[in-house]
């Protein structure tokens, strides 16, 4: 039996882990920091439970790192909910102060010239589709990527898919100065509605999803119980091991912060 998309991997499905994973694999992604919650659930004793937090935050260092404009968004969100484009410290603080119990990340805004959303299946197939995030709309456009750029988008998508162990995913790439930046690539239940994908790409998705399910039913993967992240991360996409599906990862504690100058507070 094969379960499409390891449900245990979803425990690590947040946008800060996402950015950290891309960095470890040598894949371009926006500069990202995670912020402490603005509020906490009742019962949290701040002097004890939050004693590892540094206060106040070094906002100057954070803004210098990510730059303006920047994106403030929920680390566990989706569907464009609780996402803010901020052009000044005041806009960041205003939206952050209203974030409540959400864990927010602050991220570099990539001024893209071309935007691509990929449908990725079976850790083998990638369909790069031209996408307009402003309209939230796919566009049927063939050969919208050149051979070199198209190969990099596909190769980087497969590297991320195999690291995550997903068989079904959608990934977003913002292309700036010829470099594809991984914007959002942890979507283990991607939108594949015909009204979103357009009939043209919907037919591809349905056909290839069915082929993948049949293939996995006939030839299940061996049951693997152990995976060493250090072995995978130690070589990145330059090593041929990154082109082979890794073994299923076991859940592990997530990193919580990074900063160019000094650590940001952990939660």
N, C-alpha and C positions, 0 to 999 in steps of 0.2 A: 504494500500500500504506500502511496505517495501523497503527502499533504502539500498542496500548492501554496507556497509561502509559509515558512515556519512561523507559527503563531507566537512562539517564545521570543523570536527576534523582535516582535512588535514592542516588547518591553523597553527596547532601546531606541524606539522610533521617536526621536525628538530632533529639532532642527540644529541644536548645538552639537549633538553627537554626529549629525549629518556633516556639518562643516569640519569637525575634527577628523572624521573618517576620510573625507576628500583630501585634507592636508596630509594625512599619514600616507595616503596612496600616491601622492605627488600629482594630484589633479587640481587644476585651478579652481578656486572658489572664492567668494567674497570674504573679506576680513570680518571676523565675527567675534563678539564678546557676549557672555551671558550675564544678566543682571540679577541680583537677589530679588526675591519677591518683595513687592511693596507692602503686602499684608500677609499674615499667616493665620492658620486655623487656630481656634481657641485651644488652649492647653499648651501652646508653645511658650516655654520660658525663655525669654530672649537672652538673659544673661548666661543661660546654660546651653540651650539647644543651638543658639546662634553665636556662640562665643568665638567661632573661627571667622566670623565676618569682620571685614575691615570697614570702619566707618570714620569719616565720610568717604564716599567713593571719590577716586581721582578722576573726576569728569573731564578735566582738560586732557589727560592722557588717553582716555577713551575716545573723545572726539577727534583728537589728533590722529589716532589709529584708524578709525573707520571713515573719517572725513564727512563732508556734507555735499549733497543730501545723503541721508542714510535711511535705512529701513528699521523700524521698531516693530516686532511682531511676537506673537505667542509661540514659544518653543514647541508647544504641543498642538498648535492650531492647524487649520486647513480651510480650504474653500474661501480664501481671501478674507477670513474673519480676523478682526483684531490685528490688522496690518496697517501701519502708518508710514507715509513718506514724510520725513522730517527735514526741514531746511535750516534749522537753528537749534541751539541748546534749549531755548524756551519751548519749542514744539516737542522736543524729546521729553522734557520734564513734565509738560502738561499731560501728555498721553501716558507716560510712565506712572504718574501720580494717580491716574484713573484705572490702572491695570489690576488692582485688587489682588486676588490670590494667584493670578497668572504668573508664570515664569517667562519673562520677556528676554529676547535677544536683540542686540543692536548690530546691524550688519551694513557693510559697505554697499552703496548703491552702484550697480554696474550700468554705466551709460552704454547700452547696447546698440549695435547697428543692425543686428539680425537676431531673431529669437527662435529657438527650436524646442519643440516638445517631442520626446521620443516615446514610442510604445515599445517596451522591452519584454520579450517572452522567452521562457525556457533557458535563460542564461546563454542563448545562442543567437537570437534574432532581435534586431533593432530596426525600427522604422522611424527615421527622423522626419517630422512634419513641421512645416512652417507654421508658426503660431504668433498671434497678436495678443499679448497679455492685457493690453488696454481694452480691447474688444472681447477678450476671453474667447477667442475664435480661432479654429483651425482653418488654414487656407490650402486648397488643393493646388500644389505647385511642384512640378517635377524638376529635378536637377537644381534645386535652390541652394545646394551646397556644392562647392567644388570638390574634386577628388581628394585632395589633401585634407581639407577641413572636414569633409564628410567622414573620412576614415578616422580622424581623431575623435570626432563625436561618437562614432560607433564603438571604437576601441575603449574610450574612457567609460562609456555607458556599460559595456560588458564587464570592465574591471570592477565598477561599483556594484553591478548586479551580482557578480560572483562573490564579492566580499560580503554582501548582505545575505546571500543565499536565497534571494527572491527568484521566483519563476514568472512573476507577473508584476509589472511596475510601469510607472511613467516618470520620465525625467525631463527637467527643464534646463536648457542651456542658453545663457545670454552671451552673445559673441561680441567682443570688443577688441578692436585692432587685430582681428584674425585669431583671437584666443577664445575658446569656449569655456565659460565659467559655469560650474555646476551650481545652479540656483536652488533647485528643489528636486530631490531624487529619492525620497522615501515615501512612495505612494503605493503601498502593497494592495490597495483596493482602488485602482485607478478608475476614473470616469471613462467608460467605453460606450456611452450612450450614442445612438446613431445621430441624434441631433447635435451632439458635441463633435463627434469625430468626422461628420459628413458621411453620406452613404459610401463614398469611395474608400475611405480608410476603415470604416466600420466593417465592410466585407473582408478586408485583410485581417482585422483583429479577430473576427469570429472564426474565420477559416483556420488561422494559425493557432488560436487558442484550442480549437477542437483537435487539430493535429498534435499539439503538445500534450493534451490530456490523453489522447489515445496512445501516444508514444510512451508516456510515463506509466500508463496502465499495463502496457505490454512488456515494458522493460523498466521496472522500478529501480531507482537508485539503491545501492547498498545502504543499509542502515548504519550511519556513522554517528558516533556519540562524542567524539573529542575533536577539538580544533584549537590550534595554537595561533593566536592573532600575531604573536611576535614573528613567527615564521613567515606569515603572509605579508605583514607590514614591512619586514626587514628587506624585502626585495622590490616592492612596488610594481608598477606596470612595466618596468624595464626588464624584469626577469620573466622567463617563460612560465614560471609557476603562477603568475598572475593571470594567465590566459586559461587556466584550468579551474573548474569549480572547486572552491575549498569545501572542507567538511563543515557540517552544520555547527555554528558557534554556540557555545553555552553562554547564557546571560552573565554579564559581569558588570561591576560598578562603572558608571559613566563618568567621564571627566566633566567638570562643571565650569571651568573658567580658563581663560587665557588672556594675556595682555602683553603688549610689546615692551612695557617697562617694568611692571610689577604685577603679581597675581591679583586678579579680582577676587572678591569674596566668594567662598563656597556657600552652598545652601546647607 
